[in-house]
Amino acid sequence: MIQQYLHAYSYIAIFALVGLLYVVVVLTVSRLLAPHRPSKEKSHPYECGLVPVGEPWGQLNIRYYVFALLFVLFDVETVFMYPWAVVFRDMGWSAFLEMFSFIVIIALGLIYAWKKNVLRWV
């Protein structure tokens, strides 16, 4: 019985080793064949063809990321509502109650974000 499991896991081990070997070979060949001619111009960060000004590691306010995550959250909510609206008549009151509870949970998240002043873009 145990030998049967070891035989099944040997395929996984062989597959993992072949995958690892493939990655090592591809990276090694790429390193050997790629041209390497560093220069001062190439070491500059490229952004829109402009000469970089200031430090490359500028700090951004965390509110921008939270704002983007909230956008994704409400965008996903909208995506879930469209199929629900299409089949609402076939599903009955249970679907209505489930969607109502979903909207309440999302609304509570919006109220929480509003109270924490996350929605201010300053």
C-alpha positions as CSV (number, residue, x, y, z in Angstrom):
1,M,0.0,0.0,0.0
2,I,2.7,2.4,1.0
3,Q,4.8,1.5,-2.1
4,Q,1.8,2.4,-4.3
5,Y,1.7,5.9,-2.8
6,L,5.5,6.3,-3.2
7,H,5.1,5.3,-6.8
8,A,2.5,8.0,-7.3
9,Y,4.6,10.6,-5.6
10,S,7.6,9.7,-7.6
11,Y,5.9,11.2,-10.7
12,I,5.4,14.4,-8.8
13,A,9.1,14.5,-7.7
14,I,10.3,13.7,-11.3
15,F,8.0,16.5,-12.7
16,A,9.3,19.0,-10.1
17,L,12.9,18.1,-10.8
18,V,12.5,18.4,-14.5
19,G,10.8,21.8,-14.0
20,L,13.6,23.0,-11.8
21,L,16.2,21.7,-14.2
22,Y,14.4,23.5,-17.1
23,V,14.4,26.8,-15.2
24,V,18.1,26.5,-14.3
25,V,19.1,25.6,-17.9
26,V,17.0,28.4,-19.5
27,L,18.4,31.0,-17.1
28,T,22.0,29.8,-17.6
29,V,21.7,29.8,-21.4
30,S,20.1,33.3,-21.3
31,R,23.0,34.6,-19.1
32,L,25.6,33.2,-21.4
33,L,24.0,34.4,-24.7
34,A,22.7,37.8,-23.7
35,P,24.9,40.8,-24.6
36,H,26.3,42.6,-21.6
37,R,27.6,46.1,-22.3
38,P,26.8,48.4,-19.4
39,S,27.1,52.2,-19.8
40,K,26.1,55.3,-17.9
41,E,23.1,55.9,-20.2
42,K,21.8,52.4,-19.7
43,S,22.0,52.6,-15.9
44,H,19.5,55.5,-15.8
45,P,15.9,54.5,-15.0
46,Y,13.7,55.0,-18.1
47,E,10.4,56.7,-17.7
48,C,8.7,58.5,-20.7
49,G,12.0,59.5,-22.2
50,L,12.6,62.2,-19.6
51,V,15.7,62.7,-17.6
52,P,15.0,61.4,-14.0
53,V,14.8,64.1,-11.3
54,G,15.0,63.3,-7.6
55,E,15.3,60.1,-5.8
56,P,14.1,56.9,-7.5
57,W,12.5,55.6,-4.3
58,G,9.9,58.2,-3.6
59,Q,7.3,57.4,-0.9
60,L,3.6,57.4,-1.8
61,N,0.8,57.8,0.5
62,I,-0.9,54.5,1.5
63,R,-4.3,56.1,0.8
64,Y,-3.8,55.6,-2.9
65,Y,-3.4,51.9,-2.5
66,V,-6.4,51.6,-0.2
67,F,-8.4,53.7,-2.6
68,A,-7.5,51.4,-5.4
69,L,-8.3,48.3,-3.3
70,L,-11.7,49.8,-2.5
71,F,-12.3,50.4,-6.2
72,V,-11.5,46.8,-7.0
73,L,-13.8,45.7,-4.1
74,F,-16.8,47.6,-5.4
75,D,-16.0,46.7,-9.0
76,V,-16.2,43.0,-8.0
77,E,-19.5,43.7,-6.3
78,T,-20.9,45.0,-9.5
79,V,-19.6,42.0,-11.4
80,F,-21.4,39.7,-9.0
81,M,-24.7,41.7,-9.3
82,Y,-25.1,41.3,-13.0
83,P,-25.5,37.5,-13.2
84,W,-27.7,37.7,-10.1
85,A,-30.0,40.2,-11.8
86,V,-30.3,38.0,-14.9
87,V,-31.5,34.9,-13.0
88,F,-33.3,36.7,-10.1
89,R,-36.8,35.7,-11.1
90,D,-35.9,32.0,-11.3
91,M,-34.2,31.9,-7.9
92,G,-36.9,33.6,-5.8
93,W,-36.7,35.2,-2.3
94,S,-33.6,33.2,-1.1
95,A,-31.5,34.9,-3.8
96,F,-32.9,38.3,-2.8
97,L,-32.0,37.8,0.8
98,E,-28.5,36.5,-0.1
99,M,-27.9,39.5,-2.3
100,F,-29.3,41.9,0.3
101,S,-26.9,40.5,2.9
102,F,-24.0,40.8,0.4
103,I,-24.9,44.4,-0.2
104,V,-25.2,45.1,3.5
105,I,-21.7,43.7,4.1
106,I,-20.3,45.8,1.3
107,A,-22.1,48.9,2.6
108,L,-20.7,48.4,6.0
109,G,-17.2,48.3,4.5
110,L,-18.0,51.5,2.7
111,I,-19.2,53.2,5.9
112,Y,-16.1,52.0,7.7
113,A,-13.9,53.4,4.9
114,W,-15.8,56.7,5.0
115,K,-15.4,57.0,8.7
116,K,-11.7,56.3,8.5
117,N,-11.4,59.1,5.8
118,V,-10.0,56.7,3.3
119,L,-12.1,58.1,0.5
120,R,-10.5,61.6,0.7
121,W,-8.0,62.0,-2.1
122,V,-5.6,64.3,-0.3
